[in-house]
Structure formats: C-alpha cells, structure tokens
Amino acid sequence: MLKKSDIENALNRLNDALAKKDMKGEVCLYGGAVMCLVYDARPSTKDVDAIFFPTEELRKLISQVGEELKLGDHWLNDGVKGFVVDHPRRVLFQKSNLHVLVPEPDYLLAMKVLAARADTSDAEDVRFLIKKLGLTKPAEVFRILEQYYPKSRVRPATQFFVEEILGS
C-alpha cells in the first residue's frame, strides 16, 4: 500500500528523473491517489492510477523510480485510460519538470460511481465525494454521472449502489 508520503516522494523522484533527461512530463491522477493526496480521505492506496505524457518516455522513468523505491514497476499505471473521458482538471502541483493534475471532484465521483466495485474502497470514496459535493439524492449523483458518461455505460447495479449509499 502506498501512503500519501510515498506517493509524494515517488512523484518528486519522477520529477528528478525527468530533469536529468531535460524533459517535461504531465501526469493526471485518478482514484485512490486523489483520495489520499487531495482529500486526505484515506491513508493509502494500492497503486496510482493516472494518464501521463509523454507516455513511452514516462513509462520507462516510472518503472525506474518504482525499482529505486521498491514500489514495483506499476506503482503508477495508466490502466484507467480506458475509463477516462474529457473532463475539467486542475493543477495539484507544478514541479520543475513534472506537472501534476487531478480531476474536479464531480468527475472523480462519476468515475467511482461508474466503476462501483464491491471489493474496493469505491463505496467509501463515493460517500466522501457525495458529502463533499453536498448531494443528498440519487438523482443528483446520476445527473453528474450523465454529464460525463452515456446512460448506456451505466449498469443497473450502479443505481442500487448509489441508492444504498444514500439510503434511498
């Protein structure tokens, strides 16, 4: 499990690795890493979900940093890219060679609701984001979800998931 300090340290090392190569990179974080780094909503995450650019060059440096810090090759991975759609982002921090972005909380909520995985921290994360956004009704959550994802991508289990969380 990666704690907030582990993620920050690894991102600093990634910045240093980029600087040594005189390269600039951009990383947009998602999932548990955002819940740890931005909201302090949980103490750790199993990995860092992100999209990054330049992809191939950063993939090599991510692997290198993972080896150096004994985090494994895939401590930061782009497995989330198949779920990401256009959305607003904001700067979390800007290092000399690494620009780190995060999605706005409504988009993160939409992603977490769409995933609705029972064997993860999704339910706790969704509860946290619903409270942060001041939502009280399932319809409010689904309005946000449908801003980003078509109804055809929303499984029936997702509705039950949201209703259970809001006690409806």
C-alpha positions as CSV (number, residue, x, y, z in Angstrom):
1,M,0.0,0.0,0.0
2,L,1.2,3.5,-0.9
3,K,0.8,6.2,1.7
4,K,0.5,9.9,0.9
5,S,4.2,10.5,1.7
6,D,5.2,7.5,-0.5
7,I,3.3,8.9,-3.5
8,E,4.7,12.4,-3.0
9,N,8.2,11.1,-2.7
10,A,7.8,9.0,-5.8
11,L,6.4,11.9,-7.8
12,N,9.4,14.0,-6.6
13,R,11.7,11.3,-7.8
14,L,9.9,11.2,-11.1
15,N,10.4,14.9,-11.4
16,D,14.1,14.5,-10.7
17,A,14.4,11.7,-13.3
18,L,12.7,14.0,-15.9
19,A,15.1,16.8,-15.0
20,K,18.1,14.6,-15.6
21,K,16.8,13.9,-19.1
22,D,15.9,17.6,-19.6
23,M,12.3,16.5,-20.3
24,K,8.9,17.8,-19.2
25,G,6.1,15.5,-18.2
26,E,2.5,15.7,-17.3
27,V,0.6,13.3,-15.0
28,C,-3.2,13.4,-14.2
29,L,-4.0,11.3,-11.2
30,Y,-7.2,9.4,-10.5
31,G,-8.8,7.1,-8.0
32,G,-7.3,6.3,-4.6
33,A,-4.3,8.5,-5.1
34,V,-6.5,11.6,-5.4
35,M,-8.5,10.5,-2.3
36,C,-5.1,10.3,-0.4
37,L,-3.3,13.3,-1.8
38,V,-6.0,15.9,-2.3
39,Y,-8.7,15.0,0.2
40,D,-6.9,13.0,3.0
41,A,-10.0,10.7,2.7
42,R,-7.9,7.6,3.3
43,P,-4.4,6.8,4.4
44,S,-3.3,4.7,1.4
45,T,-3.9,3.2,-2.0
46,K,-2.6,0.1,-3.7
47,D,-1.4,1.9,-6.7
48,V,-1.5,5.3,-8.5
49,D,-4.0,5.4,-11.4
50,A,-3.0,8.1,-14.0
51,I,-2.7,9.1,-17.5
52,F,0.6,10.6,-18.5
53,F,2.5,12.3,-21.3
54,P,4.9,11.7,-23.0
55,T,3.7,8.1,-22.5
56,E,6.6,5.9,-23.5
57,E,9.3,8.0,-22.0
58,L,7.4,8.4,-18.7
59,R,6.6,4.7,-18.6
60,K,10.4,4.0,-18.5
61,L,11.0,6.6,-15.9
62,I,8.1,5.4,-13.8
63,S,9.5,1.9,-13.9
64,Q,12.9,3.2,-12.9
65,V,11.5,5.1,-9.9
66,G,9.5,2.1,-8.9
67,E,12.6,-0.1,-8.8
68,E,14.7,2.6,-6.9
69,L,12.0,3.0,-4.3
70,K,11.0,-0.7,-4.3
71,L,7.4,0.1,-5.3
72,G,7.3,-2.2,-8.2
73,D,7.1,-1.4,-12.0
74,H,3.4,-0.5,-11.9
75,W,3.2,1.7,-8.9
76,L,1.9,4.4,-11.3
77,N,0.0,3.0,-14.2
78,D,-2.3,4.0,-17.0
79,G,-4.8,1.2,-16.7
80,V,-7.5,3.8,-16.0
81,K,-7.1,5.3,-19.5
82,G,-10.0,3.2,-20.9
83,F,-12.4,4.9,-18.5
84,V,-11.3,8.5,-18.8
85,V,-13.4,10.9,-20.9
86,D,-12.9,14.6,-21.4
87,H,-13.3,16.4,-18.1
88,P,-12.1,19.5,-16.2
89,R,-8.7,19.2,-14.5
90,R,-6.9,21.4,-12.1
91,V,-3.2,21.6,-11.1
92,L,-2.3,19.8,-7.9
93,F,1.3,20.9,-8.1
94,Q,3.9,22.0,-10.6
95,K,7.5,20.8,-10.1
96,S,10.4,21.9,-12.3
97,N,9.8,19.2,-14.9
98,L,6.6,17.5,-13.8
99,H,3.1,19.0,-14.0
100,V,0.6,17.0,-11.8
101,L,-3.1,17.4,-12.4
102,V,-6.3,16.0,-10.8
103,P,-9.9,15.9,-11.9
104,E,-12.5,18.0,-10.2
105,P,-14.5,16.1,-7.5
106,D,-17.6,15.8,-9.6
107,Y,-15.7,13.9,-12.3
108,L,-13.9,11.7,-9.8
109,L,-17.4,10.9,-8.3
110,A,-18.7,10.0,-11.8
111,M,-15.7,7.6,-12.3
112,K,-16.1,6.0,-8.9
113,V,-19.9,5.5,-9.4
114,L,-19.4,4.1,-12.8
115,A,-16.9,1.6,-11.5
116,A,-18.9,0.7,-8.4
117,R,-16.6,-2.1,-7.5
118,A,-17.7,-4.0,-4.4
119,D,-14.2,-5.4,-3.4
120,T,-12.5,-1.9,-3.2
121,S,-12.8,1.4,-1.4
122,D,-15.2,2.7,-4.0
123,A,-18.2,2.9,-1.7
124,E,-16.2,4.8,1.0
125,D,-14.8,7.1,-1.7
126,V,-18.3,7.7,-3.2
127,R,-19.7,8.5,0.3
128,F,-16.9,11.0,0.9
129,L,-17.4,12.7,-2.5
130,I,-21.2,12.8,-2.2
131,K,-20.8,14.6,1.2
132,K,-18.1,16.9,-0.2
133,L,-20.3,17.9,-3.1
134,G,-23.4,18.3,-0.8
135,L,-25.5,15.8,-2.7
136,T,-28.5,14.2,-1.0
137,K,-30.4,12.4,-3.7
138,P,-29.5,9.6,-6.1
139,A,-30.9,11.8,-9.0
140,E,-28.2,14.4,-8.2
141,V,-25.5,11.8,-8.4
142,F,-26.9,10.5,-11.7
143,R,-27.0,14.0,-13.2
144,I,-23.3,14.3,-12.5
145,L,-22.6,10.8,-13.9
146,E,-24.5,11.5,-17.1
147,Q,-22.6,14.8,-17.7
148,Y,-19.6,12.6,-18.5
149,Y,-20.8,9.1,-19.4
150,P,-23.7,8.0,-21.6
151,K,-26.6,6.1,-19.9
152,S,-25.7,3.0,-21.9
153,R,-22.5,2.7,-19.9
154,V,-24.3,2.7,-16.6
155,R,-25.1,-0.8,-15.2
156,P,-28.3,-1.4,-13.3
157,A,-26.1,-2.4,-10.3
158,T,-24.8,1.2,-10.3
159,Q,-28.2,2.6,-9.4
160,F,-28.6,0.1,-6.5
161,F,-25.0,1.1,-5.4
162,V,-25.9,4.8,-5.3
163,E,-29.3,4.2,-3.6
164,E,-27.7,2.0,-1.0
165,I,-25.1,4.7,-0.2
166,L,-27.7,7.4,0.1
167,G,-30.1,5.2,2.0
168,S,-32.8,5.7,-0.6
